Amino acid sequence: MAERVRWVAKAEAAREMEVSISTLDRMIRRGEIEVRREGRRVYVRMEGPERVSDEELLRRALDREGKLGRRLWESDQRAQALERERDEAVYSAAADRQALEEIEESYEKERSARRRMRRLAIRLGLAVVLLLVVIGALLWWFVQR
């Protein structure tokens, strides 16, 4: 199985090899370590799997904890916003129901008033027709005499 080869910065290589940067520079000048240059940056060839220091693991864990804390805070804020929105919707629905009940009540009042007016108009019309018939009959009776 071929071992992995990776290129890391000098500072990271010094940390992994547990030597100072000046010792690493001395090893580079002697040709003990293969390097690659990209502009002013120098990368050191490291073989084997990535070795992560305790400090790096701690830093990564703290970064993850910070990200999770931010995500938790954002989720909490979103949940609070959704709760507020739900409460507003419930309040709005209750107000709408009350307004609908008031409208239905006024509609029923108007319908009953219209029915009463219609009955009154019919009765008044019948009374007028009856009065005209009586007046007509009386006139006819007086004229015939």
LUMLUMLUM-194301 format. One record per residue (C-alpha): x, y, z negated; residue in one letter. Coordinates in steps of 0.25 Angstrom, whole numbers, plus 5000, padded with zeros to 4 digits. Layout:
<atoms>
<atom><east>X</east><north>Y</north><up>Z</up><r>A</r></atom>
...
</atoms>
This chain:
<atoms>
<atom><east>5000</east><north>5000</north><up>5000</up><r>M</r></atom>
<atom><east>5006</east><north>5013</north><up>5004</up><r>A</r></atom>
<atom><east>5007</east><north>5024</north><up>4993</up><r>E</r></atom>
<atom><east>5001</east><north>5037</north><up>4995</up><r>R</r></atom>
<atom><east>5010</east><north>5049</north><up>4999</up><r>V</r></atom>
<atom><east>5005</east><north>5062</north><up>4995</up><r>R</r></atom>
<atom><east>5011</east><north>5076</north><up>4996</up><r>W</r></atom>
<atom><east>5010</east><north>5085</north><up>4984</up><r>V</r></atom>
<atom><east>5015</east><north>5099</north><up>4980</up><r>A</r></atom>
<atom><east>5028</east><north>5100</north><up>4972</up><r>K</r></atom>
<atom><east>5022</east><north>5104</north><up>4959</up><r>A</r></atom>
<atom><east>5012</east><north>5092</north><up>4959</up><r>E</r></atom>
<atom><east>5024</east><north>5082</north><up>4963</up><r>A</r></atom>
<atom><east>5032</east><north>5087</north><up>4952</up><r>A</r></atom>
<atom><east>5021</east><north>5085</north><up>4942</up><r>R</r></atom>
<atom><east>5018</east><north>5071</north><up>4947</up><r>E</r></atom>
<atom><east>5033</east><north>5067</north><up>4947</up><r>M</r></atom>
<atom><east>5034</east><north>5074</north><up>4933</up><r>E</r></atom>
<atom><east>5046</east><north>5082</north><up>4937</up><r>V</r></atom>
<atom><east>5049</east><north>5097</north><up>4938</up><r>S</r></atom>
<atom><east>5048</east><north>5105</north><up>4951</up><r>I</r></atom>
<atom><east>5063</east><north>5108</north><up>4951</up><r>S</r></atom>
<atom><east>5066</east><north>5093</north><up>4950</up><r>T</r></atom>
<atom><east>5056</east><north>5090</north><up>4961</up><r>L</r></atom>
<atom><east>5063</east><north>5101</north><up>4970</up><r>D</r></atom>
<atom><east>5076</east><north>5094</north><up>4967</up><r>R</r></atom>
<atom><east>5070</east><north>5080</north><up>4971</up><r>M</r></atom>
<atom><east>5065</east><north>5087</north><up>4984</up><r>I</r></atom>
<atom><east>5079</east><north>5093</north><up>4987</up><r>R</r></atom>
<atom><east>5085</east><north>5079</north><up>4985</up><r>R</r></atom>
<atom><east>5075</east><north>5073</north><up>4995</up><r>G</r></atom>
<atom><east>5070</east><north>5064</north><up>4984</up><r>E</r></atom>
<atom><east>5056</east><north>5068</north><up>4987</up><r>I</r></atom>
<atom><east>5049</east><north>5071</north><up>5000</up><r>E</r></atom>
<atom><east>5043</east><north>5084</north><up>5002</up><r>V</r></atom>
<atom><east>5035</east><north>5091</north><up>5013</up><r>R</r></atom>
<atom><east>5034</east><north>5106</north><up>5015</up><r>R</r></atom>
<atom><east>5022</east><north>5114</north><up>5020</up><r>E</r></atom>
<atom><east>5026</east><north>5129</north><up>5021</up><r>G</r></atom>
<atom><east>5031</east><north>5132</north><up>5007</up><r>R</r></atom>
<atom><east>5024</east><north>5121</north><up>5000</up><r>R</r></atom>
<atom><east>5031</east><north>5108</north><up>4997</up><r>V</r></atom>
<atom><east>5024</east><north>5095</north><up>4995</up><r>Y</r></atom>
<atom><east>5031</east><north>5082</north><up>4989</up><r>V</r></atom>
<atom><east>5028</east><north>5068</north><up>4994</up><r>R</r></atom>
<atom><east>5022</east><north>5060</north><up>4982</up><r>M</r></atom>
<atom><east>5019</east><north>5045</north><up>4984</up><r>E</r></atom>
<atom><east>5009</east><north>5037</north><up>4976</up><r>G</r></atom>
<atom><east>4995</east><north>5040</north><up>4971</up><r>P</r></atom>
<atom><east>4992</east><north>5054</north><up>4966</up><r>E</r></atom>
<atom><east>4997</east><north>5056</north><up>4952</up><r>R</r></atom>
<atom><east>4988</east><north>5066</north><up>4944</up><r>V</r></atom>
<atom><east>4994</east><north>5072</north><up>4932</up><r>S</r></atom>
<atom><east>4986</east><north>5073</north><up>4919</up><r>D</r></atom>
<atom><east>4985</east><north>5088</north><up>4920</up><r>E</r></atom>
<atom><east>4980</east><north>5087</north><up>4934</up><r>E</r></atom>
<atom><east>4970</east><north>5076</north><up>4930</up><r>L</r></atom>
<atom><east>4966</east><north>5086</north><up>4918</up><r>L</r></atom>
<atom><east>4965</east><north>5098</north><up>4928</up><r>R</r></atom>
<atom><east>4956</east><north>5089</north><up>4938</up><r>R</r></atom>
<atom><east>4947</east><north>5085</north><up>4926</up><r>A</r></atom>
<atom><east>4946</east><north>5099</north><up>4922</up><r>L</r></atom>
<atom><east>4943</east><north>5104</north><up>4936</up><r>D</r></atom>
<atom><east>4932</east><north>5093</north><up>4937</up><r>R</r></atom>
<atom><east>4926</east><north>5097</north><up>4924</up><r>E</r></atom>
<atom><east>4926</east><north>5111</north><up>4928</up><r>G</r></atom>
<atom><east>4919</east><north>5107</north><up>4941</up><r>K</r></atom>
<atom><east>4909</east><north>5098</north><up>4934</up><r>L</r></atom>
<atom><east>4906</east><north>5109</north><up>4924</up><r>G</r></atom>
<atom><east>4904</east><north>5119</north><up>4935</up><r>R</r></atom>
<atom><east>4895</east><north>5109</north><up>4942</up><r>R</r></atom>
<atom><east>4887</east><north>5106</north><up>4929</up><r>L</r></atom>
<atom><east>4885</east><north>5121</north><up>4927</up><r>W</r></atom>
<atom><east>4880</east><north>5123</north><up>4941</up><r>E</r></atom>
<atom><east>4871</east><north>5111</north><up>4939</up><r>S</r></atom>
<atom><east>4866</east><north>5117</north><up>4926</up><r>D</r></atom>
<atom><east>4864</east><north>5131</north><up>4933</up><r>Q</r></atom>
<atom><east>4856</east><north>5124</north><up>4944</up><r>R</r></atom>
<atom><east>4848</east><north>5116</north><up>4934</up><r>A</r></atom>
<atom><east>4844</east><north>5128</north><up>4927</up><r>Q</r></atom>
<atom><east>4841</east><north>5136</north><up>4940</up><r>A</r></atom>
<atom><east>4832</east><north>5124</north><up>4944</up><r>L</r></atom>
<atom><east>4825</east><north>5124</north><up>4930</up><r>E</r></atom>
<atom><east>4822</east><north>5139</north><up>4931</up><r>R</r></atom>
<atom><east>4817</east><north>5137</north><up>4945</up><r>E</r></atom>
<atom><east>4808</east><north>5125</north><up>4940</up><r>R</r></atom>
<atom><east>4803</east><north>5134</north><up>4929</up><r>D</r></atom>
<atom><east>4800</east><north>5145</north><up>4938</up><r>E</r></atom>
<atom><east>4793</east><north>5135</north><up>4948</up><r>A</r></atom>
<atom><east>4784</east><north>5130</north><up>4936</up><r>V</r></atom>
<atom><east>4781</east><north>5144</north><up>4931</up><r>Y</r></atom>
<atom><east>4778</east><north>5148</north><up>4946</up><r>S</r></atom>
<atom><east>4769</east><north>5136</north><up>4948</up><r>A</r></atom>
<atom><east>4761</east><north>5139</north><up>4935</up><r>A</r></atom>
<atom><east>4759</east><north>5153</north><up>4939</up><r>A</r></atom>
<atom><east>4755</east><north>5149</north><up>4953</up><r>D</r></atom>
<atom><east>4745</east><north>5139</north><up>4946</up><r>R</r></atom>
<atom><east>4739</east><north>5150</north><up>4938</up><r>Q</r></atom>
<atom><east>4738</east><north>5159</north><up>4949</up><r>A</r></atom>
<atom><east>4731</east><north>5148</north><up>4957</up><r>L</r></atom>
<atom><east>4721</east><north>5145</north><up>4946</up><r>E</r></atom>
<atom><east>4718</east><north>5160</north><up>4945</up><r>E</r></atom>
<atom><east>4716</east><north>5161</north><up>4960</up><r>I</r></atom>
<atom><east>4707</east><north>5148</north><up>4960</up><r>E</r></atom>
<atom><east>4699</east><north>5154</north><up>4948</up><r>E</r></atom>
<atom><east>4697</east><north>5167</north><up>4956</up><r>S</r></atom>
<atom><east>4693</east><north>5160</north><up>4968</up><r>Y</r></atom>
<atom><east>4683</east><north>5152</north><up>4961</up><r>E</r></atom>
<atom><east>4677</east><north>5165</north><up>4955</up><r>K</r></atom>
<atom><east>4676</east><north>5171</north><up>4969</up><r>E</r></atom>
<atom><east>4669</east><north>5158</north><up>4974</up><r>R</r></atom>
<atom><east>4659</east><north>5158</north><up>4963</up><r>S</r></atom>
<atom><east>4657</east><north>5173</north><up>4964</up><r>A</r></atom>
<atom><east>4655</east><north>5171</north><up>4979</up><r>R</r></atom>
<atom><east>4645</east><north>5160</north><up>4977</up><r>R</r></atom>
<atom><east>4637</east><north>5169</north><up>4967</up><r>R</r></atom>
<atom><east>4637</east><north>5180</north><up>4977</up><r>M</r></atom>
<atom><east>4633</east><north>5171</north><up>4988</up><r>R</r></atom>
<atom><east>4621</east><north>5166</north><up>4980</up><r>R</r></atom>
<atom><east>4618</east><north>5180</north><up>4976</up><r>L</r></atom>
<atom><east>4618</east><north>5184</north><up>4990</up><r>A</r></atom>
<atom><east>4609</east><north>5173</north><up>4994</up><r>I</r></atom>
<atom><east>4599</east><north>5176</north><up>4983</up><r>R</r></atom>
<atom><east>4599</east><north>5190</north><up>4986</up><r>L</r></atom>
<atom><east>4597</east><north>5187</north><up>5001</up><r>G</r></atom>
<atom><east>4585</east><north>5178</north><up>4997</up><r>L</r></atom>
<atom><east>4579</east><north>5188</north><up>4988</up><r>A</r></atom>
<atom><east>4580</east><north>5199</north><up>5000</up><r>V</r></atom>
<atom><east>4574</east><north>5189</north><up>5009</up><r>V</r></atom>
<atom><east>4563</east><north>5185</north><up>4999</up><r>L</r></atom>
<atom><east>4561</east><north>5200</north><up>4997</up><r>L</r></atom>
<atom><east>4560</east><north>5203</north><up>5012</up><r>L</r></atom>
<atom><east>4550</east><north>5191</north><up>5013</up><r>V</r></atom>
<atom><east>4542</east><north>5197</north><up>5001</up><r>V</r></atom>
<atom><east>4542</east><north>5211</north><up>5007</up><r>I</r></atom>
<atom><east>4539</east><north>5206</north><up>5021</up><r>G</r></atom>
<atom><east>4527</east><north>5197</north><up>5015</up><r>A</r></atom>
<atom><east>4522</east><north>5209</north><up>5007</up><r>L</r></atom>
<atom><east>4523</east><north>5218</north><up>5019</up><r>L</r></atom>
<atom><east>4516</east><north>5208</north><up>5028</up><r>W</r></atom>
<atom><east>4505</east><north>5207</north><up>5017</up><r>W</r></atom>
<atom><east>4503</east><north>5222</north><up>5016</up><r>F</r></atom>
<atom><east>4503</east><north>5223</north><up>5031</up><r>V</r></atom>
<atom><east>4493</east><north>5212</north><up>5033</up><r>Q</r></atom>
<atom><east>4483</east><north>5219</north><up>5023</up><r>R</r></atom>
</atoms>
